[in-house]
Amino acid sequence: MKNNIKSIAILFTALVALSSCEKKKEETAKAEIEPKVETFLLAKEKLTTELRLPAELTGFQQVDLYAKVSSFVKTLKVDIGSKVKKGQLLVVLEAPEISSQLAAAESRLKSMEAIYATSKSTYNRLYETSKVEGTISKNDLEMASGKKNSDYAQYQAAIAAHKEVSIIRGYLEIRAPFDGVVAARNVNLGTFVGPAGKGSDLPLLTIQQQDKLRLAVSIPELYTGYLHEGDEMSFNVKSLPETFKAKITRMSGALDLKLRSERVEMDVVNTKKDLLPGMVAEVLLPLNAKDSTFVVPKSAVVNSAEGLFVIRVVNHKANRVDIKKGREIDDKIEIFGDLSLKDKLVKIASEETKEGDIINE
């Protein structure tokens, strides 16, 4: 009996040892099946990046000059490349009918001036005479007053008509609206020009201010928050080896509905005339973040059909956190989401990791 009990005890001990060994083997096999996952603690950084965009140089001021009235080109005082000053006479046009209208308006003005002077003098004499009782009837005085007022109104109308024709006559002289350079000339002597017809297809002249240029660039919506007035940036053009500097002077403050971008302008001093209006430039814009943001390796972000997310480790279990990404630089990416400082994230995340999966760190 004692021998039997002893045998059973030995057998039980052997079974326990075998079971423990098998359990250790299973744990070892499981550890081999589920390799350790590399994690890191979430931290904030200030990303400083640069953005290269095409831009266009234009004259700081530019205007196309057209003819206001139908006429012929009588005199051309400038040509392409001519430097002009504000108010300088550029083109003289000829319209004989306007000269005739001006002469007629001057004649009518002088006639109405004489008529009004006569009626005014007549009324003044009658008024002075009427002070002696019984000499002038009240009706005659009122008629003289009415005639004077009517002639005065006609005189003022003649003045207005003469002024109108004089203004139209002034349109026959095309003058420079500002200091600049003649960039285009589309007419010759004798060319018919006017507000309608073939003469109005192209401007007579194009004037540009070239000693100061505008550099305009369209900033994509994603980067508009990183630029501010006064920020300095550099640009270059293909025809020149040197790099130029400029500061942001104006920002539109709204997005273009077609391009979904904001127009930003810089003023460029061009006293040497190295740069030409119409040149295409490449602008290097500095994108400096105001505040620190969460920055993670690109490998930590999963882009799947379910959206963008990172995998946070909570109590050795996977927790998917939806995010939005910001700027990317080298192997780092800026992320925004329901995250906290020092959250533990999986460094090399995979779409195959599901919510609640055990993470072997």
Secondary structure by P-SEA (a helix, b strand, c coil): caaaaaaaaaaaaaaaaaaaaaaaaaaaaaaaaccbbbbbbbbbbbbbbbbbbbbbbcccbbbbbbbcccccccccccccccccccccccbbbbbaaaaaaaaaaaaaaaaaaaaaaaaaaaaaaaaaaacccccccaaaaaaaaaaaaaaaaaaaaaaaaaaaaaaaaaacbbbbcccccccccccccccccccccccccccccccccccbbbbbbbbcccccccccccbbbbbccccccbbbbbccccccccccccccbbbbbbbbbcccccccccbbbbbbbbbccccccccccccccccccccbbbbbbcccbbbbbbbccccccccbbbbbccccccccccccccccccccccccc
